[in-house]
């Protein structure tokens, strides 16, 4: 081993020991503290300097004329080049900037088949979301221009597509109410002509024992635009009980020269109805019919029982069949 290698090895060993000794001593904490403070001081000085930066600002739209434009043509953000102190530019990125709100009914102007938001208006609305000291150099796009299209529209009823399950001894106490009951749908005429209704999301309700009020989304076709995306649904629920009424037996489609008598002339109807509808449901809501078109040679005929009340369920009649006697009128 030559002298240079010996000296180099000795220097490396001694220097390594000094470094190890330094980092194992209390001096290292003092050194690192001054290093961190120096970095923070340098960083704060740089944040006070003025920089030019490009940032994105989101845009939201109100009162969108969905019958005249495609919402996909509206940009969801604009990019702006600004000049501001580094500290405030950092805050813009950390806290985000509130969306610029554009009222298309009041802010837009029409010109040769287009809807326009001017650069002047954009600049004014963007400035409202920035600090007074922030200087705007450039906005991209410079203005918002979207083509006006002529869409067909159709007013369609909204139908509840969910399923309702009830707790024991509970049932509907009225019809399911949807607000609004119908909405306007916009799109190609060929597609609208095939539609008869729009439907809510197919949500399932289980073990209901009280009235439900819920906002539901409408199932949408991506090629169409809807007046509203949500509807309010009310499902009236009430406890039910059993009720009994006497129903007269009547004949249907019998020739005018025939007179028919039924034995018995009335039947007993047993059914369930909710408490809230108990007093409003009576014998007038039912019919017990023998249809001459369905009559056969048997002495007894089965009754056709109908009701016009949607609040009646599990209807049973006694007896289910009656005897009849047909006489020719004099």
Secondary structure, 3 states (H helix, E strand, C coil): CCHHHHHHHHHHHHHHHHHHHHHCCCHHHHHHHHHHHHHHHHHHHHHCCEEEEEEEEEEEEECCCCCCCCHHHCCCEEEEEEEEEHHHHHHHHHHCCCCEEEEHHHHCEECCCEEEECHHHHHHHHHHCCCCCCEEEEEECCCEEEECCCCEEEEEEEECCCEEEECCCEEECCCCEEECCEEEEEECHHHHHCCCEEEECCCEEEEECCCEEEEEEECCCCCCEECCCEEEEEECEEEEEEEEEEEEEEEECCCCCEEEEEECCEEEEEEEEEHHHCCCCCHHHEEEEEEHHHCCCCCEEECEEEECCCCCEEEEEECCEEEEEEEECC
